Amino acid sequence: MNYHQYYQTDVINGPGTRATLFVSGCEHQCRGCYNQSTWNACSGHEFDEQMQQRIIDDLNDDRIKRRGLSLSGGDPLFPANLMAILALVKRVNAECPGKDIWLWTGYTLASLSPEQQQVVDLVNVVVDGKFEQALADPSLVFKGSSNQQIHYLR
Ligand code: SF4
C-alpha cells in the first residue's frame, strides 16, 4: 500500500484531535472528487513498517492527546490496500487502548466483500458512499454529500 499524506495532528477529519492517514488507491472516480491525485495506487509513498510504527507512537504520545486515527484517501478499502489496513487497525486496537478509528470509504457497507468487512469489523465509525456532486453540501459534518452516511459501529 502507498499513502499520500499523514497528518500527525489533525482537527478536521473526525472528532477531536486525531492522527490522519490519506492512502493511495481508489476506483470510484466520483465526479468532483477533491483528491483525484490519490486514485493511482502507485502514487505517493510506500506505507512501510516505519510509517506504521510512527502512527502507533503518535497515538500513544501523551504530549498531544489524540482521540484516535482517521483513515481516508483514496480509499482505505481499495482491494490492494486491505492487507496493510487490516494490519494497521489490528495494531491500533491492540496497542493503543482508548483510541477510536474512523474510516472513510466510497463503498457502501451493504456492498462490502468479506475482506473489506474484516477491516470494518475492527473500526469504530465508517463514513460510506461515493461523493455525489449533485448532493454536495459544505454544511455537512464529516461528509461531503448527503447520500453518505456516518455509521457508529462500536
Ligand atoms: S471515493 Fe473519495 S477519493 Fe475516491 S473518487 Fe470518490 S471522493 Fe475521490
Boltz pocket constraint, residues with backbone or C-beta under 6 A from the ligand:
constraints:
  - pocket:
      binder: B
      contacts: [[A, 26], [A, 27], [A, 28], [A, 29], [A, 30], [A, 33], [A, 34], [A, 35], [A, 36], [A, 38], [A, 73], [A, 74], [A, 75], [A, 105], [A, 106], [A, 129], [A, 130], [A, 131]]
      max_distance: 6.0
